[in-house]
Amino acid sequence: MTPVLESLYLEAMQLDPIDRAELLDRLFFSFSTAQNKKTEEKWRKEVEDRVVAFNEGKIQADTVDNVFKRLSKR
């Protein structure tokens, strides 16, 4: 790893998990703009569906801490 990449890596590791995940997502999808558009459309639809379900009382919100606790058990 070059010194510049090592510096960027160390700086990125100081970010909270959500910001690191967003950075990872952006970097990953920067390789394919066509795939990025398709994925963004799917996520937009998913978010819209979840908001509607939440507003209709079909699903409940959870805290970020609880979500990460569940993910860390996998």
N, C-alpha and C positions, 0 to 999 in steps of 0.2 A: 504494500500500500504506500502510495506517495505521501510525503509529509502534509500536503494540502488535504488529501483525503483523510488521513489520520486525524488532522485537526478538525475537519468537518464532522467526522465520526464522534470524536470526544465531545464536541459541542452538542451534537444531536442527542447523545446519551444523557445530557443534562435536562432534556425536555421531559415533560410529563408524558405518560403513556399514550394519551389521546393525541397529543401533538406529534409524537413519534410515529404513530399509526397513520396520521394524515400525511406526514412527510413521506413515509414509505409508499402510501397509495399514490401520491403524486409522482414520485420517482418511477414507480413500477409502470404506471400507465402513460408516462411520457414517451415510452418506446413505441406505442401504437396509438395514433390519434383516432383511427377508425374504431378500434376496440374500445378506446376511452369513451367515445361518444355513445356507443351501444351500452356500455356499463353505466355511464352517467344516466342514460334514459331509464335503465332498469332500476337503478337506485332511486331516482326521482319518483318513479311509480311506486316502489316499495315504501318510501317515506310517506307519500300521499295516502296510500292504503292504510298505513299504520296510524297516521293522524286521524283519519276518518274512524278507524276502529276504536281508537282511544276516546275520541269525542262521543262515540256512540256507547261507550262503556263496555266494549267487547274485550279490551285489553287494559291492563294497568301499567303505569310507569314504575320504574325501579331506579334506585340510586346508582350512580356510577360505581361506587364502592362495591355494592352487591353484585353488579355485573362482572367486575374484575375478579371478585372472589370466586364466582361460578366458573369463569374462564380459567382461572389458575388451577382449578381442581381437575381440569381435563388432561 
